[in-house]
Structure formats: structure tokens, C-alpha cells
Amino acid sequence: MSTPAGASPAPACRLASSPAPVLFDLDGTLVDSEPNYYEAGRRVLAEHGVTGFTWEHHTRFIGIGTRETLEVLKREHGIDTPLDELLACMNRHYLELAQAHTEVFPEMRAFVELLHAAGHPLAVASGSSRPAIEAVLTGTGLEARLTVLVSAEEVGRGKPEPDVFLEAARRLGAAPDRCVVLEDAPPGAEAARRAGMRCIAIPYAPETATDPAFRSAGLLFAGGRGEFTAQAAYRWLSAGV
């Protein structure tokens, strides 16, 4: 099989006595939750008199934490409601939608199973709230494999800052340079770079595949989830560790 576009060879000299820790972004990487986040955000804005919020408006917030997204929307639309109240409302709508339906990308589920079987320590590091992360993992049956969870709300700064990935590594007891991150958005890829971690990038929005933030990814599936396969990612990961 040919190397995916944008892939750089995994360093053949990197040896380790144990499998590399793997940190998953959740939304848009493991699961297709962006439609739920869009609808939740649309409902929050509508409740505050803001109409016409489209999917195109939403796409600029892909990869950004919920709190940071609402900070921008609150400022841009002159919403007086306190941020914490908006956040609680957003989470309430999102949980309702997520519990009704959230799709796991099939190849990502296969990748999680491959990694788990091989003994790789696994974690989720997400911009979502912890209740949202837990609801999605429980609803999709991934909670048994992904038990170490870090929400951006538990750290000082969201992506593209590295805090959420560094905290996940700390909870796994792993050195950052041993970790591999899976990300779908430029802010997440940049956060992985700043954390000193290798990155497998699967752009959620095709138009972001050429974003400079993805240049630091060790393995880039430029065609997004339609190109990603568990076996290709696992071969690269195994060759590098």
C-alpha cells in the first residue's frame, strides 16, 4: 500500500520497550459529532435572538473548545448572558442530541481495537465538556477502551495550546515525546506540535488539508476520513515505535 499523502517516514531508529501512548481528539476524529455541535450552537443562538447561523458559520469553530467558541459568539452577537450560563445551555442541548445519535467512524473504532489489543495506553483529550465526552463514549460503546479522559475545561488553555494533551500524557504517566495524537483540525494539530508529540492528522473539513498546522503531522491523510484506514495508521505507528 502506498504511503498516504503528506506522510513522513516514521523514525526507524526510535525504539521503545512499551507501546506508545495514543491520545485521541473526540469530535470529528473519533466520532462525527460536529453536526450535533452545530445544531446545539444554532439553538443557543436562536434562544438569544440570533438567527441565520449556518453550517458554514460553524465550520470556523471546528477544533476549538466549546467555551472558546461561545466566547467568540457572545462577543460577535452582543449577547449579555453570562458565559457559564451559555455553556450550560449549550451542553444541555448537545447532550440531548448526542444521546439520541452519535456516529463512530468505523475505521477509528477498528483502530481503537487494534491499539487496545496491542497494549497501547489510550486517552481522549477533547475541547468538549467532561459530561459530553462521557455521554458520547458511553453511547457509542467506546468507554471500555477509552477510560482516561481530559476535557479542555479541566486545564488552563484550550487548543491550539498544548495543555489538554500534556495533561493526558501526565495522567497516563507518559513522556510527551512518546505520545501520538490523532486530530482532525488545525488547532489540534498545532496543539500536538506545541506539546512535542507526533500527530496523525485526518482533516474533517477537506479544505483544511493544506493548512500550515498540518505540515508538522508525521502522517497526514489529506483525503480525510475517506482515506484513513486503521491498518495504514497502525503500520506507521508500529514502524515508528
N, C-alpha and C positions, 0 to 999 in steps of 0.2 A: 504493500500500500504506500502511496506517495505521502510525503510529509505535508500536512496542511499548510496553506499559505500563511506566511508570517512566522512559521516555526523556526526557532533557533535550536541547534543541536543541544541536547541535554549534556552537561559536562561529564565525559566518560570517567574522569578521574575522581569524581565525588563518590566516596564510599561511606557507608554507614552501617552500624550494627543493628539498627532497627528501622522499621518502615517510617517514611516521612509523615509527619502530621499534615492533614489536609483540612483547610478551612473553606467552608462554602458560604458565599453570599446566598441569601434565600430568594428574594424577589427577582424574578427574571432570569435567575441562574438555575436554581433547583426547581422552582415552581413558576407557573405563569400567573402570577398574582397581580401583574400590572393592571389588567382590566378591572380588578376589584378595587385597587387603589384609585384608579381614575374615577370610578363611579362613586366611591366614598368621598373623594375630594369634591366632585361635582355636587353631591348632596349637601355637603357642608357649606359650600359657597352659595348654593341656592337658598339655603336656610337664612343666609345673611344678605339676601337680595342681589347676589351676583349671578347673572345668567350668562349663557353662551360659552361656558368653559368646555372646550373641545379636547378630543384626544391629542390633537397637535399641540395644544397648550400644555397638556400633561407631560408630553414626552421630554420636555426640557428638565423635568424633575426626576427622571429615571436614574437611579443610582444615588439619589440624595435622600437623606433620612427624613422621616415624616415631620419631625419638629422643624427642621430647617426648611422644608417645603412650605409648611404653614406660616413660618416667619415671613417668607417672601410673599406669599399670597395675602397675608394680613396687611403687609405694608403696601403692596401694589393696589389693593382694592379698598384701602382705608377702613378696614374692619376694626371696630373698637373692642370687640370681645377679647378678654384675656387669652393669651396663647395656650395656657394649660386647659382652659375650657374648650377651645377649638380642638386641641389634641385629644381630649377625652371624647368629644363628639366624633372626630374622625375615626378613632379607634373603635368606637361603638358601631359605626356604620360598616367599617372594614370587617370586623369580627362577624357581623351578621352575614356579609357577603361571602367571606372566606369559609365559614362553616357550611354554607349551602353548596359551594363548589370551588375547589382549587385543583388545578391540573398539575401533576408532576410530569416534567419532561421525561419520557420513557428512558432515553439513554442516560439521563442523570440518575435515575433510580438504579439502573444497571451499574453505573459507575460507583455509586454508594455501596452496592452489594459487593462489587469486586474489591473495593478498598477495605470494607469490613472483614471480608473473608481472609484477606492478606494481613490483617492486624494493624492497619494504619490508624493512628488516633485521629478522630474526626470531630469537627466542631462546626457550628453555624455562627457566623458573625454578620449581623444584619443591621440595617438602619431602621427596621421595624421595632415596635414595642415588644417587650417580652411576652405579654399575653397574646399578641398577634403571631409571634413566632411559634409559641406553644400550640396555639389553635391550629395553625397550618400543618405543623408536623404531626399532630395527633390525628387530624382529619385525613391526612394522606398516608398514614401508617409509617412515617419515617422516624417517629420518636424513639423507636427501639434501637435504631442505628446511630442517631444523632442526639446525644444526651448532654453535650457541653454546648451551651447556648450563651451568646453575648449580644445584647441589644445596644445600639448606639446611645440609648438613653442611660445606660449604666456607665458610660465613660465621659470624659470631658468634652471631646470633639467628635463630630461625625465625619464620614468620608467627604473629601479626599484625605483628611488627616488619618494617620495610621492607628489611632487609639484602639478601635474595636478589634483590629487584627492582633495588635500587641497584647491586648487583654486575653483574647482567645488563646494565644500561644502561652501566656502565663498560666492560665487555668489548665492547660494540657501539660504544663511542666516542660515545654519545648523551647529551644532557642529559635528566635525568629528566622535565622538564615537556614533552618532545617525545614521550615514550613512552606507549603504550596497553597496558593489561594486560587479559588475559582470565582471568576467575576464576569458580569455581563455588561457593565457600564464603565465609561471612562473614569468617573470619580473613584470607583472601587479599584480599578487597575492602578491608578495613581496612589491610592492608599496602600496597596500592596508594595509598590515600589518604595514608598517612604518608610514602610515597615522593614525593608530589607528582605522581603520574601519573593520567591518565584511566583509567577502567575500564569494560569491557563485562562485565556480570555475567549469568551463566546458572546460576541456582541448581540444584545437583544434587538436593538434598532439597527438595521443594515447600514444606514447612513453614517453610523458612528464608527464603522470598522476602520476607517482611516484616521481616526482621532489620534493625535500625538501620544495620548496617555497609553494607548495600546502598544506603542512601539517597545515598551520595556517588558512586555509579556514574553515569557520563554516559549509559549505555544499559543498561537492565535488561530482560531477557527474563524476566518474572515467571513465565511458564509453563515455564521451564527449557528443556532441550534439545528438547522437543517444539515449542517456539515459535521457537527460534533458527533463522535461516537465514543462510547465507553472504552472500547478496545484501543483506539488510537491514543486517547488521553492516558490510558494505563500503561501502554508501551513506552510513551515518552517519560512518564513519571518513573517507571521502573528502571529505565536506562539511566536516569539522572541520579538515582539514589541507591 
